[in-house]
Amino acid sequence: MKVIVQIKFSSEKERLTKFGDFRYIVYMTSKKEEHGVMDRFMQLMSKELGVPPNRIHYQGRQGENYIFELD
């Protein structure tokens, strides 16, 4: 299953907004360059999707969107 995510870094509050089937906007308080930001992102997505983080795999980017595959 393909999940399409737009990540907004340096936001005031961490939150996740779903729009459409498996499309999300994730607001992260961390900056893109900070250590561990992707680990925190994977925890948020794991909780939202109800799967362990090791089942979410980064596939690449399409413009501003990050594409992930669930197995």
A tleap script that builds the chain and sets N, CA, C and O, in Angstrom:
source leaprc.protein.ff14SB
mol = sequence {
  NMET LYS VAL ILE VAL GLN ILE LYS PHE SER
  SER GLU LYS GLU ARG LEU THR LYS PHE GLY
  ASP PHE ARG TYR ILE VAL TYR MET THR SER
  LYS LYS GLU GLU HIE GLY VAL MET ASP ARG
  PHE MET GLN LEU MET SER LYS GLU LEU GLY
  VAL PRO PRO ASN ARG ILE HIE TYR GLN GLY
  ARG GLN GLY GLU ASN TYR ILE PHE GLU LEU
  CASP
}
set mol.1.N position { 0.844 -1.172 0.000 }
set mol.1.CA position { 0.000 0.000 0.000 }
set mol.1.C position { 0.891 1.237 0.000 }
set mol.1.O position { 1.865 1.302 0.750 }
set mol.2.N position { 0.569 2.198 -0.819 }
set mol.2.CA position { 1.335 3.424 -0.955 }
set mol.2.C position { 0.732 4.517 -0.071 }
set mol.2.O position { -0.485 4.703 -0.036 }
set mol.3.N position { 1.603 5.235 0.642 }
set mol.3.CA position { 1.206 6.352 1.495 }
set mol.3.C position { 1.955 7.583 1.005 }
set mol.3.O position { 3.172 7.548 0.826 }
set mol.4.N position { 1.221 8.669 0.790 }
set mol.4.CA position { 1.812 9.909 0.293 }
set mol.4.C position { 1.745 10.941 1.417 }
set mol.4.O position { 0.680 11.206 1.974 }
set mol.5.N position { 2.917 11.522 1.740 }
set mol.5.CA position { 3.010 12.419 2.885 }
set mol.5.C position { 3.706 13.709 2.482 }
set mol.5.O position { 4.711 13.697 1.771 }
set mol.6.N position { 3.158 14.811 2.947 }
set mol.6.CA position { 3.818 16.095 2.825 }
set mol.6.C position { 4.269 16.459 4.238 }
set mol.6.O position { 3.452 16.469 5.159 }
set mol.7.N position { 5.549 16.755 4.423 }
set mol.7.CA position { 6.080 17.041 5.745 }
set mol.7.C position { 6.395 18.523 5.839 }
set mol.7.O position { 7.115 19.079 5.010 }
set mol.8.N position { 5.840 19.150 6.866 }
set mol.8.CA position { 6.084 20.566 7.140 }
set mol.8.C position { 6.966 20.643 8.381 }
set mol.8.O position { 6.509 20.355 9.487 }
set mol.9.N position { 8.226 21.029 8.205 }
set mol.9.CA position { 9.172 21.123 9.301 }
set mol.9.C position { 9.075 22.484 9.982 }
set mol.9.O position { 8.536 23.432 9.411 }
set mol.10.N position { 9.595 22.575 11.199 }
set mol.10.CA position { 9.659 23.813 11.997 }
set mol.10.C position { 8.269 24.373 12.290 }
set mol.10.O position { 8.078 25.589 12.284 }
set mol.11.N position { 7.309 23.504 12.545 }
set mol.11.CA position { 5.956 23.938 12.897 }
set mol.11.C position { 5.878 24.201 14.401 }
set mol.11.O position { 6.737 23.747 15.156 }
set mol.12.N position { 4.866 24.922 14.830 }
set mol.12.CA position { 4.700 25.219 16.248 }
set mol.12.C position { 4.303 23.991 17.052 }
set mol.12.O position { 4.683 23.860 18.215 }
set mol.13.N position { 3.545 23.094 16.441 }
set mol.13.CA position { 3.012 21.934 17.147 }
set mol.13.C position { 3.077 20.710 16.232 }
set mol.13.O position { 2.820 20.812 15.033 }
set mol.14.N position { 3.424 19.547 16.807 }
set mol.14.CA position { 3.410 18.317 16.018 }
set mol.14.C position { 1.978 17.838 15.869 }
set mol.14.O position { 1.248 17.694 16.850 }
set mol.15.N position { 1.593 17.594 14.634 }
set mol.15.CA position { 0.255 17.060 14.374 }
set mol.15.C position { 0.235 16.419 13.010 }
set mol.15.O position { 1.143 16.602 12.200 }
set mol.16.N position { -0.805 15.672 12.775 }
set mol.16.CA position { -0.944 14.929 11.536 }
set mol.16.C position { -2.351 15.164 11.008 }
set mol.16.O position { -3.323 15.032 11.751 }
set mol.17.N position { -2.466 15.506 9.744 }
set mol.17.CA position { -3.760 15.737 9.119 }
set mol.17.C position { -3.917 14.763 7.954 }
set mol.17.O position { -3.047 14.664 7.089 }
set mol.18.N position { -5.031 14.052 7.947 }
set mol.18.CA position { -5.306 13.116 6.862 }
set mol.18.C position { -6.265 13.771 5.875 }
set mol.18.O position { -7.262 14.377 6.266 }
set mol.19.N position { -5.948 13.641 4.601 }
set mol.19.CA position { -6.885 14.106 3.580 }
set mol.19.C position { -6.861 13.104 2.439 }
set mol.19.O position { -5.828 12.902 1.802 }
set mol.20.N position { -7.972 12.493 2.190 }
set mol.20.CA position { -8.041 11.462 1.155 }
set mol.20.C position { -7.509 10.134 1.663 }
set mol.20.O position { -7.133 9.999 2.827 }
set mol.21.N position { -7.484 9.163 0.771 }
set mol.21.CA position { -7.008 7.830 1.122 }
set mol.21.C position { -5.494 7.792 1.165 }
set mol.21.O position { -4.831 7.982 0.145 }
set mol.22.N position { -4.954 7.550 2.335 }
set mol.22.CA position { -3.519 7.393 2.551 }
set mol.22.C position { -2.704 8.587 2.072 }
set mol.22.O position { -1.609 8.427 1.533 }
set mol.23.N position { -3.243 9.778 2.272 }
set mol.23.CA position { -2.536 11.032 2.010 }
set mol.23.C position { -2.553 11.836 3.301 }
set mol.23.O position { -3.596 11.997 3.934 }
set mol.24.N position { -1.388 12.337 3.680 }
set mol.24.CA position { -1.246 13.025 4.966 }
set mol.24.C position { -0.385 14.268 4.824 }
set mol.24.O position { 0.472 14.361 3.946 }
set mol.25.N position { -0.640 15.227 5.720 }
set mol.25.CA position { 0.282 16.329 5.967 }
set mol.25.C position { 0.729 16.143 7.411 }
set mol.25.O position { -0.096 16.053 8.321 }
set mol.26.N position { 2.042 16.086 7.613 }
set mol.26.CA position { 2.596 15.903 8.950 }
set mol.26.C position { 3.372 17.160 9.308 }
set mol.26.O position { 4.279 17.566 8.582 }
set mol.27.N position { 3.014 17.774 10.425 }
set mol.27.CA position { 3.678 18.968 10.917 }
set mol.27.C position { 4.654 18.546 12.006 }
set mol.27.O position { 4.250 17.957 13.009 }
set mol.28.N position { 5.932 18.843 11.814 }
set mol.28.CA position { 6.980 18.475 12.755 }
set mol.28.C position { 7.557 19.734 13.395 }
set mol.28.O position { 7.786 20.730 12.709 }
set mol.29.N position { 7.792 19.692 14.707 }
set mol.29.CA position { 8.394 20.844 15.387 }
set mol.29.C position { 9.885 20.948 15.094 }
set mol.29.O position { 10.463 22.030 15.200 }
set mol.30.N position { 10.499 19.855 14.733 }
set mol.30.CA position { 11.938 19.823 14.444 }
set mol.30.C position { 12.234 20.422 13.077 }
set mol.30.O position { 11.366 20.527 12.211 }
set mol.31.N position { 13.501 20.812 12.918 }
set mol.31.CA position { 13.968 21.249 11.606 }
set mol.31.C position { 14.366 20.020 10.805 }
set mol.31.O position { 14.664 18.973 11.380 }
set mol.32.N position { 14.371 20.139 9.512 }
set mol.32.CA position { 14.673 19.024 8.618 }
set mol.32.C position { 16.060 18.433 8.890 }
set mol.32.O position { 16.257 17.226 8.751 }
set mol.33.N position { 17.006 19.269 9.271 }
set mol.33.CA position { 18.393 18.841 9.455 }
set mol.33.C position { 18.661 18.243 10.835 }
set mol.33.O position { 19.732 17.675 11.047 }
set mol.34.N position { 17.727 18.351 11.777 }
set mol.34.CA position { 17.966 17.876 13.141 }
set mol.34.C position { 18.106 16.368 13.212 }
set mol.34.O position { 17.446 15.621 12.489 }
set mol.35.N position { 18.987 15.945 14.109 }
set mol.35.CA position { 19.218 14.521 14.330 }
set mol.35.C position { 17.960 13.878 14.940 }
set mol.35.O position { 17.401 14.406 15.901 }
set mol.36.N position { 17.525 12.760 14.392 }
set mol.36.CA position { 16.395 12.014 14.935 }
set mol.36.C position { 15.026 12.461 14.451 }
set mol.36.O position { 14.016 11.902 14.879 }
set mol.37.N position { 14.963 13.445 13.577 }
set mol.37.CA position { 13.663 13.937 13.119 }
set mol.37.C position { 12.912 12.854 12.337 }
set mol.37.O position { 11.692 12.752 12.460 }
set mol.38.N position { 13.605 12.056 11.546 }
set mol.38.CA position { 12.918 11.017 10.781 }
set mol.38.C position { 12.463 9.874 11.686 }
set mol.38.O position { 11.456 9.226 11.401 }
set mol.39.N position { 13.192 9.621 12.771 }
set mol.39.CA position { 12.743 8.612 13.737 }
set mol.39.C position { 11.429 9.044 14.371 }
set mol.39.O position { 10.511 8.238 14.513 }
set mol.40.N position { 11.337 10.310 14.752 }
set mol.40.CA position { 10.103 10.848 15.338 }
set mol.40.C position { 8.962 10.803 14.313 }
set mol.40.O position { 7.826 10.478 14.658 }
set mol.41.N position { 9.269 11.128 13.063 }
set mol.41.CA position { 8.275 11.071 12.004 }
set mol.41.C position { 7.735 9.652 11.852 }
set mol.41.O position { 6.525 9.448 11.755 }
set mol.42.N position { 8.647 8.665 11.832 }
set mol.42.CA position { 8.237 7.266 11.673 }
set mol.42.C position { 7.368 6.816 12.853 }
set mol.42.O position { 6.448 6.021 12.663 }
set mol.43.N position { 7.637 7.303 14.053 }
set mol.43.CA position { 6.808 6.977 15.208 }
set mol.43.C position { 5.395 7.532 15.033 }
set mol.43.O position { 4.415 6.841 15.309 }
set mol.44.N position { 5.295 8.776 14.574 }
set mol.44.CA position { 3.972 9.381 14.342 }
set mol.44.C position { 3.183 8.616 13.287 }
set mol.44.O position { 2.002 8.327 13.482 }
set mol.45.N position { 3.828 8.290 12.174 }
set mol.45.CA position { 3.152 7.568 11.101 }
set mol.45.C position { 2.782 6.151 11.536 }
set mol.45.O position { 1.709 5.654 11.195 }
set mol.46.N position { 3.657 5.514 12.276 }
set mol.46.CA position { 3.404 4.165 12.773 }
set mol.46.C position { 2.151 4.145 13.650 }
set mol.46.O position { 1.297 3.267 13.520 }
set mol.47.N position { 2.062 5.120 14.533 }
set mol.47.CA position { 0.900 5.214 15.426 }
set mol.47.C position { -0.385 5.474 14.622 }
set mol.47.O position { -1.418 4.860 14.889 }
set mol.48.N position { -0.321 6.365 13.660 }
set mol.48.CA position { -1.492 6.706 12.843 }
set mol.48.C position { -1.954 5.519 11.997 }
set mol.48.O position { -3.152 5.254 11.897 }
set mol.49.N position { -1.004 4.807 11.391 }
set mol.49.CA position { -1.344 3.712 10.483 }
set mol.49.C position { -1.571 2.386 11.203 }
set mol.49.O position { -2.129 1.453 10.625 }
set mol.50.N position { -1.143 2.298 12.459 }
set mol.50.CA position { -1.344 1.071 13.223 }
set mol.50.C position { -0.431 -0.063 12.807 }
set mol.50.O position { -0.799 -1.234 12.903 }
set mol.51.N position { 0.760 0.285 12.345 }
set mol.51.CA position { 1.751 -0.729 11.953 }
set mol.51.C position { 3.084 -0.395 12.619 }
set mol.51.O position { 3.335 0.766 12.943 }
set mol.52.N position { 3.944 -1.401 12.829 }
set mol.52.CA position { 5.268 -1.118 13.391 }
set mol.52.C position { 6.104 -0.270 12.422 }
set mol.52.O position { 5.942 -0.377 11.206 }
set mol.53.N position { 6.993 0.568 12.960 }
set mol.53.CA position { 7.808 1.439 12.090 }
set mol.53.C position { 8.639 0.679 11.060 }
set mol.53.O position { 8.917 1.211 9.985 }
set mol.54.N position { 9.041 -0.549 11.364 }
set mol.54.CA position { 9.865 -1.293 10.406 }
set mol.54.C position { 9.081 -1.780 9.190 }
set mol.54.O position { 9.672 -2.337 8.265 }
set mol.55.N position { 7.776 -1.584 9.173 }
set mol.55.CA position { 6.958 -1.947 7.998 }
set mol.55.C position { 6.695 -0.755 7.074 }
set mol.55.O position { 6.031 -0.895 6.047 }
set mol.56.N position { 7.219 0.415 7.443 }
set mol.56.CA position { 7.060 1.621 6.629 }
set mol.56.C position { 8.393 1.882 5.934 }
set mol.56.O position { 9.414 2.077 6.594 }
set mol.57.N position { 8.382 1.885 4.603 }
set mol.57.CA position { 9.620 2.013 3.834 }
set mol.57.C position { 9.552 3.225 2.908 }
set mol.57.O position { 8.596 3.399 2.152 }
set mol.58.N position { 10.582 4.050 2.985 }
set mol.58.CA position { 10.697 5.235 2.140 }
set mol.58.C position { 10.964 4.811 0.696 }
set mol.58.O position { 11.857 4.002 0.442 }
set mol.59.N position { 10.190 5.354 -0.252 }
set mol.59.CA position { 10.335 5.003 -1.664 }
set mol.59.C position { 10.935 6.131 -2.502 }
set mol.59.O position { 11.535 5.873 -3.546 }
set mol.60.N position { 10.780 7.366 -2.061 }
set mol.60.CA position { 11.323 8.491 -2.825 }
set mol.60.C position { 10.419 9.708 -2.696 }
set mol.60.O position { 9.509 9.752 -1.868 }
set mol.61.N position { 10.698 10.694 -3.543 }
set mol.61.CA position { 9.925 11.943 -3.526 }
set mol.61.C position { 9.333 12.228 -4.885 }
set mol.61.O position { 9.875 11.847 -5.922 }
set mol.62.N position { 8.192 12.916 -4.847 }
set mol.62.CA position { 7.563 13.457 -6.046 }
set mol.62.C position { 7.224 14.898 -5.718 }
set mol.62.O position { 6.192 15.169 -5.104 }
set mol.63.N position { 8.071 15.812 -6.116 }
set mol.63.CA position { 7.870 17.216 -5.761 }
set mol.63.C position { 7.995 17.397 -4.263 }
set mol.63.O position { 9.026 17.058 -3.681 }
set mol.64.N position { 6.955 17.928 -3.627 }
set mol.64.CA position { 6.959 18.139 -2.184 }
set mol.64.C position { 6.515 16.901 -1.410 }
set mol.64.O position { 6.590 16.884 -0.182 }
set mol.65.N position { 6.063 15.884 -2.097 }
set mol.65.CA position { 5.524 14.697 -1.437 }
set mol.65.C position { 6.590 13.633 -1.215 }
set mol.65.O position { 7.452 13.399 -2.062 }
set mol.66.N position { 6.504 12.995 -0.046 }
set mol.66.CA position { 7.344 11.852 0.267 }
set mol.66.C position { 6.478 10.611 0.093 }
set mol.66.O position { 5.341 10.576 0.565 }
set mol.67.N position { 6.998 9.609 -0.572 }
set mol.67.CA position { 6.244 8.397 -0.856 }
set mol.67.C position { 6.781 7.266 0.021 }
set mol.67.O position { 7.986 7.022 0.079 }
set mol.68.N position { 5.862 6.585 0.699 }
set mol.68.CA position { 6.214 5.456 1.559 }
set mol.68.C position { 5.388 4.246 1.136 }
set mol.68.O position { 4.270 4.387 0.639 }
set mol.69.N position { 5.939 3.078 1.335 }
set mol.69.CA position { 5.266 1.818 1.024 }
set mol.69.C position { 5.128 1.023 2.321 }
set mol.69.O position { 6.075 0.916 3.101 }
set mol.70.N position { 3.934 0.466 2.539 }
set mol.70.CA position { 3.712 -0.392 3.701 }
set mol.70.C position { 3.731 -1.841 3.241 }
set mol.70.O position { 3.160 -2.182 2.205 }
set mol.71.N position { 4.386 -2.683 4.014 }
set mol.71.CA position { 4.354 -4.125 3.692 }
set mol.71.C position { 3.735 -4.885 4.835 }
set mol.71.O position { 3.613 -6.108 4.770 }
savepdb mol mol.pdb
quit
